[in-house]
Amino acid sequence: KACERSEEIRLGVLCWAIVRSIQSSTNSLIKLDILNQKIILASQSPRRKQLMQEAGFLNFTTRSTDVEEDYPSDLAVRSIAPFLARKKAVAARPWIENEEIVLAADSVVLLGNKVYEKPKDYEDAVRILKELSGQMHQVITGVCICSKEKERVFAGKTDVYFDDLSNDEINYYIHTFKPYDKAGSYGVQEWLGHCKVNRIEGSFTNVMGLPMNLVYRELSRFLKQ
């Protein structure tokens, strides 16, 4: 009986392996063409690269554009991020080959009508976080998708509510995570986002640097045009 039981187990494992193999083979046949689109992600942001990978985009490369992140002084604050995203995309357009498209993005943090970009240094990072402490601010990420012939510009907006930040918490966060490459001097995926964000209203990935729901939707429309 022990031998019979052992044979039953062996056959059961074999059947399970066969079923899994069939499922895997079937899943490999289920594809979304959009995820295989050749994309130049005009950004060196590790967070944007991570979001693209997690969203399933399989065929993109990253390149950085050397453009001044300046804008007209009379530009409406909520138009800054889309303006800069388009500026980056236009600079990357000469890299396009064949059916490739460029995806570029830029994020800004707004407290009322005051714009917070990346901190210049430690003191600037402290100043920014002190001003955001206990407040609701907005994160706007502008995105531009372009090919050789056409372009599409859009933006995501998320409201972020901070708890009060003590001086010790601000110093700990900046010393530990060094948020000098982040608009508003923080990353929502880090300690400050986990422990000091009371709530957000809107897209979480938008705060990280790419509103992936909008990217997917607008890219789908772009490719169908």
KAGIZI-V622196 format. One record per pair of residues at least 12 apart in sequence whose ideal C-beta (glycine too) atoms are under 8 Angstrom apart, sorted by sequence separation. I is the first residue (numbers start at 1). J is the second residue. D is the distance in whole Angstrom. If there is no record, write none. Layout:
# KAGIZI-V622196
i=I j=J d=D
i=I j=J d=D
This chain:
# KAGIZI-V622196
i=71 j=83 d=5
i=92 j=104 d=6
i=116 j=128 d=5
i=142 j=154 d=8
i=143 j=155 d=7
i=188 j=200 d=8
i=39 j=52 d=8
i=49 j=62 d=6
i=71 j=84 d=6
i=89 j=102 d=5
i=142 j=155 d=5
i=143 j=156 d=7
i=173 j=186 d=7
i=177 j=190 d=5
i=89 j=103 d=8
i=141 j=155 d=6
i=177 j=191 d=6
i=193 j=207 d=8
i=69 j=84 d=6
i=89 j=104 d=4
i=116 j=131 d=8
i=140 j=155 d=6
i=141 j=156 d=5
i=176 j=191 d=7
i=177 j=192 d=7
i=88 j=104 d=4
i=116 j=132 d=7
i=140 j=156 d=7
i=188 j=204 d=7
i=88 j=105 d=8
i=114 j=131 d=8
i=140 j=157 d=5
i=173 j=190 d=8
i=39 j=57 d=6
i=44 j=62 d=6
i=69 j=87 d=8
i=86 j=104 d=7
i=88 j=106 d=7
i=139 j=157 d=7
i=173 j=191 d=6
i=41 j=60 d=5
i=43 j=62 d=6
i=85 j=104 d=5
i=138 j=157 d=6
i=139 j=158 d=5
i=172 j=191 d=8
i=173 j=192 d=5
i=188 j=207 d=4
i=189 j=208 d=6
i=35 j=55 d=8
i=37 j=57 d=8
i=39 j=59 d=7
i=40 j=60 d=7
i=41 j=61 d=7
i=42 j=62 d=8
i=44 j=64 d=4
i=67 j=87 d=6
i=85 j=105 d=5
i=111 j=131 d=6
i=138 j=158 d=7
i=188 j=208 d=6
i=35 j=56 d=5
i=38 j=59 d=5
i=39 j=60 d=4
i=40 j=61 d=6
i=41 j=62 d=5
i=42 j=63 d=6
i=43 j=64 d=7
i=67 j=88 d=6
i=85 j=106 d=5
i=111 j=132 d=6
i=116 j=137 d=8
i=138 j=159 d=6
i=139 j=160 d=6
i=187 j=208 d=7
i=35 j=57 d=5
i=36 j=58 d=6
i=37 j=59 d=6
i=38 j=60 d=7
i=39 j=61 d=8
i=40 j=62 d=8
i=41 j=63 d=7
i=42 j=64 d=7
i=84 j=106 d=4
i=137 j=159 d=8
i=138 j=160 d=7
i=35 j=58 d=6
i=36 j=59 d=5
i=40 j=63 d=6
i=42 j=65 d=5
i=65 j=88 d=5
i=109 j=132 d=7
i=136 j=159 d=6
i=137 j=160 d=6
i=169 j=192 d=8
i=32 j=56 d=7
i=35 j=59 d=8
i=67 j=91 d=5
i=82 j=106 d=8
i=111 j=135 d=6
i=136 j=160 d=7
i=66 j=91 d=7
i=81 j=106 d=5
i=136 j=161 d=5
i=137 j=162 d=7
i=65 j=91 d=4
i=80 j=106 d=8
i=81 j=107 d=6
i=111 j=137 d=5
i=135 j=161 d=8
i=136 j=162 d=8
i=65 j=92 d=5
i=81 j=108 d=5
i=110 j=137 d=6
i=111 j=138 d=8
i=135 j=162 d=6
i=165 j=192 d=8
i=169 j=196 d=7
i=80 j=108 d=5
i=109 j=137 d=6
i=110 j=138 d=5
i=134 j=162 d=6
i=160 j=188 d=7
i=63 j=92 d=7
i=109 j=138 d=7
i=110 j=139 d=8
i=133 j=162 d=6
i=134 j=163 d=7
i=109 j=139 d=6
i=110 j=140 d=6
i=132 j=162 d=5
i=133 j=163 d=8
i=134 j=164 d=4
i=77 j=108 d=8
i=108 j=139 d=8
i=109 j=140 d=8
i=133 j=164 d=5
i=134 j=165 d=7
i=165 j=196 d=6
i=63 j=95 d=6
i=78 j=110 d=7
i=107 j=139 d=6
i=108 j=140 d=6
i=133 j=165 d=4
i=77 j=110 d=6
i=107 j=140 d=7
i=132 j=165 d=8
i=163 j=196 d=5
i=107 j=141 d=4
i=162 j=196 d=6
i=163 j=197 d=7
i=80 j=115 d=6
i=106 j=141 d=7
i=107 j=142 d=8
i=130 j=165 d=7
i=162 j=197 d=6
i=163 j=198 d=5
i=77 j=113 d=5
i=105 j=141 d=6
i=106 j=142 d=5
i=129 j=165 d=6
i=161 j=197 d=7
i=162 j=198 d=7
i=69 j=106 d=7
i=105 j=142 d=7
i=133 j=170 d=8
i=160 j=197 d=6
i=161 j=198 d=4
i=77 j=115 d=6
i=105 j=143 d=5
i=161 j=199 d=5
i=65 j=104 d=7
i=104 j=143 d=7
i=105 j=144 d=8
i=161 j=200 d=7
i=103 j=143 d=7
i=104 j=144 d=5
i=130 j=170 d=7
i=160 j=200 d=5
i=161 j=201 d=8
i=103 j=144 d=8
i=129 j=170 d=5
i=159 j=200 d=7
i=102 j=144 d=8
i=103 j=145 d=5
i=104 j=146 d=8
i=158 j=200 d=6
i=159 j=201 d=4
i=60 j=103 d=8
i=102 j=145 d=7
i=158 j=201 d=7
i=159 j=202 d=6
i=101 j=145 d=6
i=102 j=146 d=5
i=126 j=170 d=6
i=129 j=173 d=7
i=139 j=183 d=7
i=158 j=202 d=3
i=43 j=88 d=8
i=101 j=146 d=7
i=102 j=147 d=8
i=126 j=171 d=7
i=129 j=174 d=7
i=139 j=184 d=7
i=157 j=202 d=6
i=158 j=203 d=5
i=42 j=88 d=5
i=101 j=147 d=5
i=156 j=202 d=7
i=158 j=204 d=7
i=42 j=89 d=6
i=100 j=147 d=8
i=137 j=184 d=7
i=156 j=203 d=5
i=160 j=207 d=6
i=69 j=117 d=7
i=99 j=147 d=8
i=126 j=174 d=7
i=158 j=206 d=5
i=42 j=91 d=7
i=125 j=174 d=5
i=157 j=206 d=7
i=158 j=207 d=5
i=42 j=92 d=4
i=156 j=206 d=4
i=96 j=147 d=7
i=40 j=92 d=6
i=96 j=148 d=5
i=122 j=174 d=6
i=132 j=184 d=7
i=93 j=146 d=6
i=132 j=185 d=8
i=158 j=211 d=8
i=90 j=144 d=8
i=125 j=179 d=6
i=132 j=186 d=8
i=40 j=95 d=6
i=89 j=144 d=4
i=93 j=148 d=7
i=125 j=180 d=7
i=156 j=211 d=3
i=40 j=96 d=7
i=85 j=141 d=8
i=86 j=142 d=7
i=88 j=144 d=7
i=89 j=145 d=7
i=90 j=146 d=7
i=128 j=184 d=6
i=129 j=185 d=5
i=155 j=211 d=8
i=48 j=105 d=6
i=85 j=142 d=4
i=89 j=146 d=5
i=128 j=185 d=4
i=129 j=186 d=7
i=156 j=213 d=8
i=84 j=142 d=6
i=85 j=143 d=5
i=86 j=144 d=4
i=156 j=214 d=5
i=81 j=140 d=5
i=83 j=142 d=7
i=85 j=144 d=4
i=121 j=180 d=8
i=38 j=98 d=8
i=40 j=100 d=6
i=42 j=102 d=6
i=45 j=105 d=8
i=80 j=140 d=8
i=81 j=141 d=6
i=82 j=142 d=3
i=119 j=179 d=7
i=125 j=185 d=4
i=154 j=214 d=6
i=38 j=99 d=6
i=39 j=100 d=7
i=40 j=101 d=7
i=42 j=103 d=7
i=43 j=104 d=7
i=81 j=142 d=3
i=82 j=143 d=8
i=119 j=180 d=6
i=124 j=185 d=8
i=37 j=99 d=8
i=38 j=100 d=4
i=39 j=101 d=6
i=40 j=102 d=5
i=41 j=103 d=5
i=42 j=104 d=4
i=43 j=105 d=6
i=78 j=140 d=6
i=80 j=142 d=8
i=82 j=144 d=7
i=89 j=151 d=7
i=118 j=180 d=6
i=38 j=101 d=7
i=39 j=102 d=8
i=40 j=103 d=7
i=41 j=104 d=8
i=118 j=181 d=6
i=37 j=101 d=7
i=39 j=103 d=5
i=118 j=182 d=6
i=154 j=218 d=5
i=86 j=151 d=7
i=118 j=183 d=6
i=141 j=206 d=5
i=117 j=183 d=5
i=119 j=185 d=5
i=152 j=218 d=6
i=86 j=153 d=5
i=116 j=183 d=6
i=118 j=185 d=8
i=139 j=206 d=6
i=143 j=210 d=7
i=85 j=153 d=7
i=116 j=184 d=5
i=139 j=207 d=5
i=141 j=209 d=6
i=143 j=211 d=7
i=116 j=185 d=7
i=141 j=210 d=6
i=152 j=221 d=7
i=85 j=155 d=8
i=141 j=211 d=6
i=145 j=215 d=8
i=152 j=222 d=5
i=82 j=153 d=5
i=143 j=214 d=7
i=82 j=154 d=7
i=143 j=215 d=6
i=150 j=222 d=8
i=82 j=155 d=5
i=145 j=218 d=6
i=81 j=155 d=6
i=109 j=183 d=5
i=145 j=219 d=6
i=108 j=183 d=5
i=109 j=184 d=3
i=143 j=218 d=7
i=147 j=222 d=8
i=150 j=225 d=7
i=107 j=183 d=5
i=108 j=184 d=8
i=78 j=155 d=8
i=145 j=222 d=5
i=78 j=157 d=8
i=107 j=209 d=6
i=105 j=209 d=6
i=105 j=210 d=6
i=103 j=215 d=7
i=103 j=219 d=8
i=101 j=219 d=8
i=101 j=222 d=7
i=45 j=181 d=8
i=47 j=187 d=7
i=47 j=189 d=7
i=51 j=205 d=6
i=51 j=208 d=6
i=55 j=212 d=5
i=51 j=209 d=7
i=52 j=210 d=7
i=51 j=210 d=5
i=48 j=208 d=8
i=55 j=215 d=8
i=47 j=208 d=5
i=48 j=209 d=5
i=51 j=212 d=6
i=55 j=216 d=7
i=47 j=209 d=5
i=48 j=210 d=5
i=47 j=210 d=8
i=45 j=209 d=6
i=34 j=216 d=7
i=37 j=219 d=7
i=34 j=219 d=6
i=34 j=220 d=6
i=37 j=223 d=7
i=34 j=223 d=6
